[in-house]
Amino acid sequence: MRDATPQTIYLSDYQPFGFLVDEVALTFDLDPHKTRVKSRIAFRPNPAAQEADFFLHGEQLKLVSAQIDGKPVTPKVTERGLTCDVPDGPFIWEAEVEIDPKGNTALEGLYMSGGMYCTQCEAEGFRKITYYPDRPDVMSVFTVTINGPHPVLLSNGNPVAQGQNHAEWHDPWPKPAYLFALVAGDLVAHSDRFTTMSGREVDLNLYVRPGDEGKCAFGMEALKASMKWDEEVYGREYDLDIFNIVAVDDFNMGAMENKGLNIFNSAAVLASPETSTDDNFERIEAIIAHEYFHNWTGNRITCRDWFQLCLKEGLTVYRDAQFTSDMRSPAVKRIGDVIDLRARQFAEDQGPLAHPVRPESFQEINNFYTATVYEKGAEVIGMLKTLVGDDAYAKALDLYFERHDGDAATIENWLKVFEDTTGRDLTQFKRWYSQAGTPRLSVVEAWDAGKGIFTLTFTQHTPPSTATLEPKPQVLPITVGLIGADGAEVAPSRVLEMTEAEQSFTFDGLDARPVASVLRGFSAPVVLDQDLSKEERLLLLAHDSDPFNRWEAGRTLARQSLLAAITENSAPDDAWLAAQRAVLEDETLEPAYRALMLGLPSHADLASTLHDAGKTPDPAAIHQAVEATRDAMAERFAALLGDLYDRHRVDAPYQPNAAQSGKRALTNAALALLTRVEGPARAQAQFDDADNMTQQLSALAALLRAGQGDKALAAFEAQWRDDRLVMDKWFGLQVSQAAPEKAAEVARRLTQHADFNWKNPNRFRAVFGSLAMHHAGFHHESGKGYALLADWLIKLDPVNPQTTARMCSAFQTWRRYDMARQKMIETQLDRILASPDLSRDTSEMLSRIRGA
């Protein structure tokens, strides 16, 4: 139900809870519609609290009974929780509630997925299980008893007792309620063991539905690799006797780091060569690592309040990026992360959903699981590491774990360990946590030939937003190298620490004017304005020793060529195409890196660039320019692409490793272009011969783009109709590869398919996430994409507010476009907002977007 006046919660109002919780005992008597939950909680007054009001959160609960110290009480119950008079000293609270897991379609709290009981309690789902102080700074030891007719009964911690239809679990490490987990169902385990660095044996289990056993091996190996890496790189050892992962089909997120019992969206853990692409394998490896790394950065040290969400998420995203870089290609990983950051987080920063990495207020915390908190939060960690150096970073992390193990910590606690370790004052650096917006960094060069001095003068400016009205200068680590006219590096990478609004740095002892390679490795999350000539960018593309900036030079040249095509109807730039060819021919470069070089800026990237330049982007014109450029690349590179395809084909048995994945990335990028000039024969042959999903799906995409995919699409469906995760790919691919004028109609038609289960988040996102990302299709001048998405968001919101609210972000850039499109979007936003009983989640998101 929509609140008449949604409550805004402010960071500045934080007060500790009035009571400490020494221990929690929960008993679950499972029933699809009438699960009984008995709680026994030991409370005592919190000496650090100013107030001692006894309020327990609780939503959608039927209170059966309550007592204090064995005596019945009658609490005052509201839709948000209950209050009760309590003793001045320690006391035992006991309650019994009844809940309806099967009717819980929001997938938050205890719910059912295909007959299996499972939980999702972050951020505030535990209050839908029983009455409790559901906040992250209330930590306690949990003992859980589960009764139910299910072969597998799981909870957090270590098993204490197991019997028929009965299990008891004890978690010795204090945790907040959001880390609670329970799973019950007919599951099978893929099991293994891991020996920690101190010699302890840990049982590992990956629980799946019967029939999915063949998709577990990769996930288990990724888990063991994560455990080993965290010991070697961060010195963190696992701390329980058992570690369980469960695959769940209906899940709003990718996965959840519950202590000792990680619950995963099936798509984020199940993998096989036949059903999963190389991208799926890499994503699964990263998500498993991410959730495992949370054991220390999130569980052992958690957040004091939800405003500190970036404390655990930014740090853990940074750690999983380090892991993937070590497992695969650092250069390719970094480029991929920046592409994603610019596509998602920069759009947030530049629109109505802008907020600091640590927000100052919120109405619904679920709406702040954003790219700003996660990805920008990780960039802030990376900048801090760059500024203090690798050794100081390692010492600070050791101090962090030592000082705050068992704490519910804050950003201030985090920065303090770096100040104490390095002696630095991080007051100004803290602005990265408190200011919204993406800084724009401009650079002007000066060359003194007589003295051999090269000067770079930087200016930083962060545009104001509703979240930060008057941004102040931030600390920027700017990594710079200098390249001579012959392509040789005349000055190696150097980190310039910028703290002022304008600041100059000099390089002396130079024989000739160099070309500046600025922001190497994307050392700060900024928009860089550097006025280089085409010849200078071509030099960087050909010779820059920094792989990110070499790619960036090519990407900038591609963007400039595309913008000229959009605004002036120009042909693709010949010099850029020739330079691209030289890079593709360079066999010293990784295949995966060359595959990235074949990519072009996205439609949304080009729309953003046009908007920043004061021009109104035309989605149709952008699409036409991109397609014309791809056609030109295909024609210009045809022979080379054919050679790359033939020479880099993988004939060995499938392995999801970096070497093979890189070769497939290059050959499939080549195939996508070759199909434009050769026709569908090569793609059809690859589709017919494919023994893995990467090759099969890439070929199907090429056939669909060529308008020759109907038979292959039908064959794919016939082959995989019983595999829910592969069918998600089938649904999504049809929308993503549709012509702009047909995209909305394809999505509408797919909603009528017998296998379109709109209540399943994966299937809903497969169709409507693909539509929202189809820039020219979603923003087609007919407005059909806007109306269709709005129809389904109105339908989904009463069932699953979280997924609905997240999908609303498809509209966040609406003010970029022409007035006709703005009017159509405005109509749809108002139509959704007028829905009766709109959820808090969706209401807050749309109000912010609509109010832009």
FITIPA-872100 format. One record per residue (C-alpha): residue in three letters; y, x, z. Coordinates in steps of 0.5 Angstrom, whole numbers, plus 2048, in hexadecimal, padded with zeros to 3 digits. Layout:
% residues N
ALAYXZ...
//
This chain:
% residues 852
MET800800800ARG8078027FEASP80B804805ALA812800805THR815806807PRO81180C805GLN81281180BTHR815818809ILE81281E80DTYR81682480ELEU81482B810SER81A82C814ASP817826819TYR81182A81AGLN80E829821PRO80782B824PHE802826826GLY80382482DPHE7FB82582ELEU7F682B82DVAL7EF82982BASP7EA82D82EGLU7E482A82BVAL7E2824826ALA7DB821825LEU7DA81C820THR7D481881EPHE7D3814818ASP7CE80E816LEU7CF80E80FASP7CF80780BPRO7D2806804HIS7D7801807LYS7D780180ETHR7D6809811ARG7D7809818VAL7DB80F81BLYS7DB811822SER7E0816824ARG7E081A82BILE7E681E82CALA7E8823831PHE7F0823832ARG7F5826837PRO7FC827837ASN7FF82C832PRO804830837ALA808832830ALA80A82B82FGLN810828831GLU80D821830ALA80681E832ASP80681882EPHE7FF81682DPHE7FE814825LEU7F8814821HIS7F881481AGLY7F480E817GLU7F480A810GLN7EF80580DLEU7EB806814LYS7E8800818LEU7E880281FVAL7E27FF823SER7E380282AALA7E780882DGLN7E780B834ILE7EA810838ASP7E681483DGLY7E080F83CLYS7E580983EPRO7E7804838VAL7EE803836THR7F27FF831PRO7F680382CLYS7FC801828VAL7F9801821THR7FE80281BGLU7FC803813ARG7FE80A815GLY7FA80C81BLEU7FA80A822THR7FD80B829CYS7FB80B830ASP7FD80D837VAL7F9813839PRO7F8817840ASP7FD81D841GLY7F7822841PRO7F182383DPHE7ED81D83BILE7E781B836TRP7E9816831GLU7E381282EALA7E480D828GLU7DF80A823VAL7E280781CGLU7DF804816ILE7E080680FASP7DF805808PRO7DD80B804LYS7DA8077FEGLY7E18037FDASN7E580A7FETHR7E780B7F7ALA7ED80F7F8LEU7E88157FAGLU7EB817800GLY7E8817807LEU7E0815807TYR7DE812800MET7D88117FBSER7D78147F5GLY7D18127F1GLY7CD8107F7MET7CF8167FBTYR7D4817801CYS7D981C801THR7E081D804GLN7E7820802CYS7EB821808GLU7F1825805ALA7F7824806GLU7F681D80AGLY7F081A809PHE7EC81B810ARG7F0815812LYS7EC81180EILE7E6813812THR7E8812819TYR7EE81281DTYR7F181981EPRO7F781E81EASP7F681F817ARG7FB825816PRO7F982C815ASP7FC82F81BVAL7F782B81FMET7F083081FSER7EA82F823VAL7E2830823PHE7DE82B820THR7D7828821VAL7D582381CTHR7CF81F81CILE7CD81B816ASN7C8815816GLY7C581380FPRO7BF81280AHIS7C1818806PRO7BD81E805VAL7C3822805LEU7C882280BLEU7CE82780BSER7D482880FASN7D882F811GLY7D6835815ASN7CF836816PRO7C9832817VAL7C783081EALA7C182B81DGLN7BE828817GLY7B9822817GLN7B781C813ASN7BE818812HIS7C181C817ALA7C5823817GLU7CA82681CTRP7CF82B81AHIS7D483081EASP7DA83481BPRO7DB839820TRP7E283B81DPRO7E883681FLYS7EB832819PRO7EF82D817ALA7ED826815TYR7EE82780ELEU7E982C80DPHE7E3827810ALA7DE82680BLEU7D882180BVAL7D3821805ALA7CC81C805GLY7C881B7FFASP7C281C7FBLEU7C48237F9VAL7C08297F7ALA7C28307F9HIS7C28377F5SER7C283C7FAASP7C38437FBARG7C5848801PHE7CB84D802THR7CB853806THR7D2854809MET7D585B80ASER7D385B812GLY7CC85A810ARG7CB852811GLU7C784E80DVAL7CB84780AASP7C7841807LEU7CA83F801ASN7C98387FELEU7CC8357F8TYR7CA82D7F8VAL7CA8297F2ARG7C78227F0PRO7C08237EDGLY7C08257E6ASP7C682A7E7GLU7C282F7EAGLY7C28337E3LYS7CA8347E4CYS7CA8377EAALA7C883F7E9PHE7CF8417E7GLY7D383D7ECMET7CE8417F1GLU7D08487EEALA7D78467EELEU7D78457F6LYS7D384B7F7ALA7D884F7F3SER7DE84C7F7MET7DB84D7FELYS7DA8557FCTRP7E18557F9ASP7E48527FFGLU7E0858803GLU7E285D7FFVAL7E985C7FDTYR7EC858803GLY7E785A809ARG7E585380AGLU7DE85180CTYR7DB84A80CASP7DA847813LEU7D5842813ASP7CD842812ILE7CD83D80CPHE7D283C806ASN7D1835802ILE7D48337FCVAL7D382C7FAALA7D58297F3VAL7D88227F2ASP7D981E7ECASP7DF81A7EFPHE7E481F7F2ASN7EC81F7F1MET7ED8267F1GLY7E982C7EFALA7E682E7F5MET7E782E7FDGLU7E6834802ASN7E3830808LYS7E083580DGLY7D983780BLEU7D9831806ASN7DD831800ILE7DD82B7FCPHE7DE82C7F4ASN7DF8287EFSER7D98287EAALA7DD82B7E5ALA7DF8317E9VAL7D98337EBLEU7D38317E6ALA7D28367E0SER7CD8377DBPRO7CE83B7D4GLU7CC8347D0THR7D18307D4SER7D78347D6THR7DC8387D2ASP7DE83F7D4ASP7E483C7D7ASN7E08387DBPHE7DC83E7DEGLU7E38427DFARG7E683C7E3ILE7E083B7E7GLU7DF8427E9ALA7E78427EBILE7E683B7EFILE7E083D7F3ALA7E48447F5HIS7EA8407F6GLU7E683B7FBTYR7E28417FEPHE7E88457FFHIS7EB83F803ASN7E6841809TRP7EC84680BTHR7F2844808GLY7F283C809ASN7EC83B80EARG7EC841814ILE7F4841813THR7F683A811CYS7FD837810ARG802834816ASP80482E812TRP80382C80APHE80A82F809GLN806836809LEU801834804CYS80383A800LEU80183E806LYS7FA83D804GLU7FA83B7FDGLY7FF8407FALEU7FB8467FDTHR7F58437FBVAL7F78427F4TYR7F98497F4ARG7F384C7F7ASP7EE8487F2ALA7F384B7ECGLN7F18527EFPHE7EA8507EFTHR7EA84D7E8SER7EE8547E5ASP7E98587E8MET7E38547E6ARG7E68537DFSER7EC8567DBPRO7F28577DFALA7F78577D9VAL7F48507D6LYS7F484D7DDARG7FB84F7DEILE7FD84C7D8GLY7F98467D9ASP7FC8457E0VAL8038457DDILE8028407D7ASP80083B7DCLEU80583D7E1ARG80B83C7DCALA8078357D9ARG8068327E0GLN80B8357E5PHE8118377E1ALA8118307DFGLU81182D7E6ASP8168327E8GLN81B8307E2GLY81A8287E3PRO81A8237E9LEU8148257ECALA81782C7EEHIS81682E7F5PRO8158347F9VAL80F8387FAARG80F836801PRO81382F801GLU81882C806SER815825806PHE810820803GLN80E819803GLU80781A800ILE804821801ASN7FE8207FCASN8048207F7PHE8068277F9TYR7FF82A7F7THR80382D7F1ALA8048337ECTHR80A8357F0VAL8068367F7TYR8008397F4GLU80283D7EELYS80983F7EFGLY8068407F7ALA8028457F4GLU8078487F0VAL80B8497F6ILE80584D7F9GLY8058517F3MET80C8537F3LEU80B8557FBLYS8068597F9THR80A85D7F4LEU80F85E7F8VAL80C8617FEGLY8068647FAASP7FF8647FBASP7FD868801ALA803864805TYR80085D802ALA7F985F805LYS7FC86180CALA80085B80CLEU7FA85680AASP7F685A810LEU7FB858815TYR7FB851812PHE7F4850813GLU7F485481AARG7FA85081DHIS7F984981AASP7F284881AGLY7F184181DASP7F883F81CALA7FC83A819ALA80183E816THR80783E812ILE80B84280CGLU80F845812ASN809848815TRP80684A80ELEU80D84E80CLYS80D851813VAL807855812PHE80A85880CGLU810859810ASP80D85C816THR808861811THR80E86380CGLY814863810ARG81785F80BASP81C85980CLEU819853808THR81E84E80AGLN82184E802PHE81A84E800LYS818848804ARG81D8447FFTRP8178447FATYR81483F7FFSER81A83B800GLN81E83A7F9ALA81B8367F3GLY81C8387ECTHR81B83D7E7PRO8208437E7ARG8228457E1LEU82384D7E0SER82884F7DBVAL8288577D9VAL82D85B7D5GLU82C8627D3ALA8318687D3TRP83086F7CFASP8348757D1ALA83187A7CBGLY83587F7CELYS83287F7D5GLY82B87D7D3ILE82C8777D8PHE8298707D6THR82C86A7DBLEU8298637DCTHR82D85E7DFPHE82A8587E2THR82D8517E3GLN82984C7E7HIS82A8447E7THR82683F7EAPRO8298387E7PRO82A8337EDSER82582D7EETHR8258277F3ALA82082B7F7THR8258317F7LEU82C8307F6GLU82F8377F7PRO82A83C7F5LYS82B8437F8PRO82984A7F4GLN82284B7F6VAL81E8527F6LEU81B8547EFPRO8168597EEILE81785B7E7THR8128607E4VAL8158647DEGLY8138697D9LEU81786C7D4ILE81486E7CDGLY8168727C7ALA8188717C0ASP8118747BEGLY80D86F7C3ALA80C8757C8GLU80E8737D0VAL8148777D2ALA8148747D9PRO80E8717DDSER80E86B7E0ARG81386A7E6VAL8148657EBLEU81B8637EBGLU81D85F7F1MET82385A7F0THR8268567F6GLU82D8557F3ALA82F8507EEGLU8318557EAGLN82E85C7EASER82E8637E6PHE8298687E5THR82986F7E2PHE8248737DEASP82687A7DDGLY8248807D9LEU82287D7D3ASP8238807CCALA8248797C8ARG8258727C9PRO81E86F7CBVAL81C8687CBALA81B8647D2SER8158617D3VAL81785C7D9LEU8138587DEARG80D85C7DCGLY8068587DFPHE80B8527E0SER80D8557E7ALA81184F7E9PRO8118487E7VAL8188477E3VAL81A8457DCLEU81C84C7D9ASP82284C7D4GLN8228537D0ASP8268547CALEU8218587C6SER8218597BELYS81B8577BAGLU81A85E7B9GLU81A8607C0ARG81585A7C2LEU81185C7BCLEU8118637BFLEU80E8607C6LEU80985C7C3ALA8068627BFHIS8078677C5ASP8088657CCSER8038687D1ASP8048627D5PRO7FF85C7D2PHE8038567D5ASN80A8597D2ARG80685A7CBTRP8048537CBGLU80A8517CDALA80E8547C8GLY8098517C3ARG80A84A7C6THR81184B7C6LEU81184C7BEALA80D8467BDARG8118427C1GLN8178447BDSER8148437B7LEU81283C7B9LEU81983A7BBALA81B83C7B5ALA8168387B1ILE8188327B6THR81F8327B5GLU8208367AEASN81A8347ABSER81983B7AAALA81283E7A7PRO80E8427ADASP8118497AEASP80E84F7A9ALA80F8557AETRP80C8517B4LEU80684F7B0ALA8058567AEALA8068597B5GLN8018547B7ARG7FC8567B2ALA7FC85D7B4VAL7FB85B7BBLEU7F58577B9GLU7F285D7B5ASP7F38617BBGLU7EB8627BETHR7EE8667C4LEU7F085F7C7GLU7EC85A7CAPRO7E98557C6ALA7EC8507CBTYR7F38537CBARG7F38527C3ALA7F184B7C4LEU7F784A7C8MET7FB84D7C3LEU7F98487BEGLY7FB8437C2LEU80283F7C2PRO80783D7C7SER8058367C9HIS80982F7C6ALA80C82E7CDASP80E8367CELEU8128357C7ALA81582E7CASER8178317D0THR81A8377CCLEU81E8327C8HIS82082E7CEASP8238357D1ALA8278367CBGLY82A8307CBLYS82682D7C6THR8228267C6PRO81B8287C4ASP8188247BFPRO8108237C0ALA80E8227B9ALA8128287B6ILE80F82C7BCHIS80882A7BAGLN80A82B7B2ALA80D8327B3VAL8078347B7GLU8028317B2ALA8058357ADTHR80583C7B0ARG7FE83B7B2ASP7FD83A7AAALA8018407A9MET7FD8447AEALA7F68417ABGLU7F98437A4ARG7FC84A7A5PHE7F684C7AAALA7F08497A6ALA7EC84F7A4LEU7ED8527ABLEU7EB84C7AFGLY7E584C7ABASP7E38537ACLEU7E58527B4TYR7E184C7B4ASP7DB84F7B1ARG7DC8567B5HIS7DD8537BCARG7D784E7BCVAL7D384E7C2ASP7CB84E7C0ALA7C98507C6PRO7C684B7CBTYR7CC8477CFGLN7CF84A7D5PRO7D68477D8ASN7D984E7D9ALA7DF8517D7ALA7DD8557D1GLN7D984F7CDSER7DE84A7CFGLY7E484F7CCLYS7E084F7C6ARG7DF8487C5ALA7E68467C7LEU7E884B7C1THR7E38487BCASN7E58417BEALA7EC8427BDALA7EB8457B6LEU7E683F7B5ALA7EC83A7B6LEU7F083D7B1LEU7EB83F7ACTHR7E98377ACARG7F08367A9VAL7EF83A7A3GLU7E883A7A2GLY7E68337A4PRO7E18317A9ALA7DB8347A6ARG7DB83A7ABALA7DD8367B1GLN7D78317AFALA7D28377AFGLN7D48397B6PHE7D48327B9ASP7CD8317B6ASP7CA8387B8ALA7CE8387BFASP7C983A7C5ASN7CF8397CAMET7D58357CCTHR7DA83A7CAGLN7D883A7C3GLN7D68337C2LEU7DD8307C5SER7E18357C1ALA7DE8337BBLEU7DE82C7BCALA7E682D7BDALA7E78307B7LEU7E382B7B3LEU7E78257B6ARG7EE8297B5ALA7EB8297ADGLY7EA8227ADGLN7E38237ACGLY7E08227B3ASP7DD81B7B3LYS7D681D7B2ALA7D68237B7LEU7DA81E7BCALA7D48197BCALA7CF81F7BCPHE7D28227C2GLU7D281B7C6ALA7CB81A7C4GLN7C98217C7TRP7CD8207CDARG7CE8197CFASP7CA81A7D5ASP7CE8207D8ARG7D481D7DBLEU7D88247DBVAL7D78257D4MET7D981E7D2ASP7E08207D6LYS7E18257D0TRP7DF8207CBPHE7E481B7CDGLY7E98207CELEU7E88247C8GLN7E981E7C4VAL7F081C7C7SER7F28237C7GLN7F18247BFALA7F381E7BDALA7F981D7B8PRO80081C7BCGLU8008157B9LYS7F98137BBALA7F88177C2ALA7FA8107C6GLU7F680C7C2VAL7F08117C2ALA7F18117CAARG7F18097CAARG7EB8097C6LEU7E780E7CBTHR7E98097D1GLN7E58047CEHIS7DF8097CDALA7D98077D2ASP7D980D7D5PHE7E080D7D7ASN7E080D7DETRP7E880C7E0LYS7E680D7E7ASN7E38147E7PRO7E98197E7ASN7E681E7E2ARG7E58187DDPHE7EC8157DEARG7EF81C7DDALA7EB81E7D7VAL7EE8187D3PHE7F58177D6GLY7F681F7D8SER7F48217D1LEU7F981B7CEALA7FF81E7D3MET7FE8257D1HIS7FE8237C9HIS8058247C9ALA8068217C2GLY80281B7C3PHE8048197CAHIS80B81A7C8HIS80A8167C1GLU8108127BFSER80C80C7BFGLY80C80C7C7LYS80580A7C7GLY8028107CBTYR80780E7D1ALA8058077D1LEU7FE8097D1LEU7FE80E7D7ALA8038097DBASP7FE8037DATRP7F88087DDLEU7FC80A7E2ILE7FE8037E5LYS7F78027E4LEU7F48087E8ASP7F98087EEPRO7F68037F2VAL7F08077F1ASN7F180E7F2PRO7F98107F3GLN7F88177F3THR7F58187ECTHR7FB8137EAALA8008177EDARG7FE81D7EAMET7FE81A7E3CYS8058187E4SER80781F7E3ALA80681D7DBPHE80D81A7DCGLN8118207DFTHR8148237D9TRP81781C7D7ARG81E81E7D7ARG81D8237D1TYR81C81E7CCASP82081A7C8MET8238137CAALA81E80F7C7ARG8188137CAGLN81C8137D1LYS81D80B7D0MET81680A7CFILE81380F7D5GLU81980B7D9THR8168057D8GLN80F8077D9LEU81180A7E0ASP8148047E2ARG80E8007E0ILE80A8047E5LEU80F8047EAALA80F7FD7EASER8077FC7EBPRO8067F87F2ASP8037FD7F8LEU8048037F4SER8028097F8ARG80680E7FCASP8038137F8THR8058107F1SER80C80D7F4GLU80E8147F6MET80D8177F0LEU8108127EBSER8168117EFARG8178197EFILE8168197E7ARG81A8127E6GLY8208157EAALA82081B7E6
//
